[in-house]
């Protein structure tokens, strides 16, 4: 293999956002490209990332609603234009964002006359509203709309059991009973789709270059939040799916495990030194580095996902990282010295 062949094989594909449109605060469209790819790679990446975007990206929704002094879903509150069922459907469409997996509680306490929107929802600091203008109800008299909400972060779908309408039933969810006291009159569960990505499409452009077929992958994403963040989360999830294979062990005939085979795809340090200017450290993930599983898990729990994230940490910061010992910190610092870059990503 000559030097030119080595340079081509080590070339890292590049991606960029070439189009972005927004209809409103909860409807976004983006188009991305990934190039240059060898023949067949675009279809492999495109079909895989599409499935992960549609099924594994997490969203935040209102899953249970408690109305005070309401007897059933089809009750009518005098002074409010919408029925209880219509208000539930409006709450189902509210787009939220949460930074943790714990169940959160919100509330609405509004005195009319007033047009109630998502902006009127009182939330803890860890929960944010994507579009504060989303409609909930119209109050046309001097009455109070008092609602309690349960908010969760998950992925895929939840189809609620109709029996959950009775809070005194034994099968009423424990988590809901924890947030809403069991003597609270009526809690309405909502069927929700946590998937923020509404649609994904990909296409491939092939062309002939330097005696071989090369491909460009185009990915289109429609969703209620920023598509760039969803693409990042889907990529991280995809890497996590393959982590067990990166730590595989060879099994002997007697069923015992021999020494683990280190098949982690480490990046050649020499290549980084010789071509630092071409490397985008925001797109170089720590899973690509030859760190042990222990170090990788500690860094991931500290929300350090890329080399760029790692460069923002000093020795003192790393020593404060939970479960990261002195020897592990020394190994990380040795790696940072080897790539010979400063905090701005420039070669020393």
N, C-alpha and C positions, 0 to 999 in steps of 0.2 A: 504494500500500500504506500503510495507516495504522499508527499506533504500536502498536495492539493486535496487528495481524498480524505486525509485526516481533518483538514479544515472544514470540509463540507459536512462530515459526519458529526462534528462537534458544534455545528451551528444551531443556535437555539431559536425555535419559532417565535415570532413576535405577534402580539395581538393589539388591536386598537379599536376604539369606538368611532365609527364613521358616520353615525346618524343618531340623533336623539330628538324625540318629540314628546310633548305632554299635552293631553287634552284637558286635564284638570289635575288637581293635586293627588288624586288617587287613580290616575290612569297614565302610565308611562310606556313609551316604546323606545327601544334601542336596537341598533344593528352593529354587530361586531365582526371583525375579521381576524382570522388566525392564519399566518403564513410564515415561511414557506414550508409546505408539507410534502412528503413523498407520496407516491401513488398508493391509495388505499387508506392512508392515515386519516384523511379528512372525514371519511364515512364512519370510521371507528370512533373518533372523538366526537363527531356531531351527534350520532345516535345515542352515545353514552351520556353526554352532558345534557341532552334533551330530556332523557328519562329522569336524571337526578334533579334537574331544575323543576320538573313537574311534580315529583313525588317526595323529595327529601328536603327542599327548602322550607324553613319553618315560618309560620306567621302567628299573629296574635289576634284573638277574637274574644268577644263577649259570649260566654257559654251558658250563664244562668242569670235570670232577672227576677228580682222580688219587687212586686207592687204591694204597697201598703193599703189595706182595707179594700182588696179586690177579691171577688169570689171565684172567678174563672176567666179563661182566656178570652171569652167572647163578651165580657162585661163592657159596658159603655160608661165612661166618666163624663158626667154633664159638665160642659165647659171646655172639653177637649175635642177637637174635630176628628181625630183618629181613634179607632177602636184599639183595644189592648193588643189584638193580633197585628194590626198595622204598625203599632209602636215597636213590637217585638221584631218585625221584619226590618224596620228602619235601624234598630240597634244591631241587627245581624250584619248590616252593611258597613258599620263604622270600621274604619281602618285604623288600627292601633299598632304601636311598637313597644316591646318590652325587652329589658336587658337581662332577664333572669327567667328561670323555669318555675319558680314558685308561683302559686295562685295569688293573684292580687285582687283587691276589692276597690270598686269605684262607686260613685253615687251621683244622683241628680236630685236636686232640691230647688225647684224653681217656682216662683209665685207669678201668676199671670195678671193681666194678659201679656203674652210673650210668644215669640217663635223660638222654640227650643232646638238647638243644634248641638253638634258634638262639642262645641266650645263650652257648653254648660256642664259637661261631665267633670266632676271633681275626682282627680286621680293622684296616686302617690308619685313621687319624683321619678321612679323607675319606669313609669309608663308614659308614653308620648302619643299624641294624636297627629296623624298624617294630614288629614283634611278637617279642620275645625268647622267648616261650613256645612258639613253633611246634616241633612234634616232629620229630626226625630219626631217632633210633634208641634201642633199649633194650639196654644191655650188662649181662648177668647173671653175668659171670665176671670174674676179675682179668686182663683183657687190655687192650691199647691199641688204640683206634681212631684211625688216623693218615690224615688226608685233606688234600689241597691243593685249593684252589678258584680258579677264574678268574671274575672278576666284570666285567660290562660294562654300559654305559648306552647305550640305543638306543630305537627305537620300532618298532612293528609286530611281525613274527615272524621267527624263524630256524628253518628246518628243516635239521638237520644231515645231512651226507652220511655214510651208514653206513661208507664207507671211512675216515672220520676215526678209527675205533677203533684203527687201526694207526699208532702214532706214528712208525714208521720208513718209512711210505709217503711217496712224493714229494709227494702232494697234501695231506699233513697241514698245517694252517694255520700260516703263519709266526708269527702272533701267539701261538698256543698254544705253539709250540716255543720262543718267546722266554721265556714265563713258566715253562713246565715244560721242563726239559732234555730233549733228544731221547733220551737213554738212560733216561729215567724209564719204568718198565715199561708201565703202562696208563693212558691218559687217556680218559675217557668224555665225549663231547659230549652236550649235553642240548638237545632241542627246546624252545624257550622262546617265550613271548609277552611282549614288553616292555610291552605296553599295560596301564597300571595301571587305566584306566577300563573297567569291566566292562559297563556299560549306560548309555545316555542316552535320555531321553524328553522331549519338549516338547509343550506344549499352549497354546492361545490362547484368551483370553477377550475378546470384543468387546462394546462397548456404545456407545450413542449419547450424545454430549455436545457441547454448543455447536455444533449444526448440522453435526456431522461424526462419523464413526465412529472411535473410538479403540480401541486394543488393549493388552492386558497379556500378556506372554510368560512362561510358566512353564517352567522347565528343571529336570529331575530327573536326578541323577547318582549312580550306584552305583560305588564303586571301593575299592581297598585302601589309599588314602592320603586326605589331606584334599581333598575336592572343590573347595573354594574355590581352592586353589593350582592345581589342574588347569584350572579355568575361566580363571584369570589367564594360565597358560601358553598355553592354546589361543587366547586373545584376542591375545597377543603374536605367536604364530605366524601368525595370520590377518592381522595388520597387516604382517608381514614379507612375506607373499605378494604384497601390493599395492605394495610399495615401488618395483619397476621402473616401474609406471605413474605414480608420483608424480614420477619423474625422466625422463619421456618427452621425446624429441626429435623435432622435425618433420623429415621426410625430404623433400628436394627431388626433382624429377623426374629429375635426373641421378644420384640415388643418394647424394648427399652430405647431410650433416646441417647444418641451419641452427642458429641459436642455440637453446639449450634453452628450452622453454616452462616457466615456473615455475608449476606447477599444484598445488604443495603446499598443502593446506588449512590455512592459518594461522588462528589464533584472533584475532579482533579485540581488540586491546589495550584499546580504549575500552570494549568490553563487559565485559571483566574488571574494569576500574577501577570501572565503575558498578555492578557486581553481584558483587563479590568474595565476599560472604558466602554466595552460592549455589553457588560453585564448590568442588568437591571435588578438590583437587590430587592426591590419590592416583589419581584416575581421568582425569586430564589427561595424555596421553602426549606425549613429546617429538616423536613423529612428526607430531603435529598442529600443531607450531610451524613457523614459517617459517625454520628453520635450513637451512644448506646440507647437502648429502649428506655432506661431509667431517665437519662437526661432529656430525651425527646418528650416523655410524658410530663416531666416537671416544667419544661419550657411551654408546652401546650397549655397546661393548666394556668400558667402565668400569662396566657394570651400572647405568647411570642410565637408567631407563625412563620415569619420570613427572616432572612438575614438582615433586612433593613430594620425590623423590630429589635433584633438582637443587638445591633450596633448602638441603639439608644440606651443600653444598660451598661453601667460601670461595674467594676469588681464589687463594690459595696452593694449595689442593687442586686447583683446575682447572689451574693451571700445571704440576702434577705429572702430570696425565693424559697418557698416551702419545699422541704425534702431534697434540696439541691446541696450536696456536701461540698467540702473544700476541694476534694480531688476532682469532682465534676466541674466545679467552677474553674479550676486550673486548666482542664481540658478545653473548655469553651474559650477561655482567654488565649490559649495557644492557637486555636483556630483563628481567632480575630487578629492575632499578630501575623499569622501566616498570609492572610489575604492582603495585609499591608495597605489598609485604607483608613482615612480619618473619619470623623463623625459625619462629614458631609458626603462621604462616598467617593472622595477623590484619592488617587494613588499618592502614597507618601514618597 
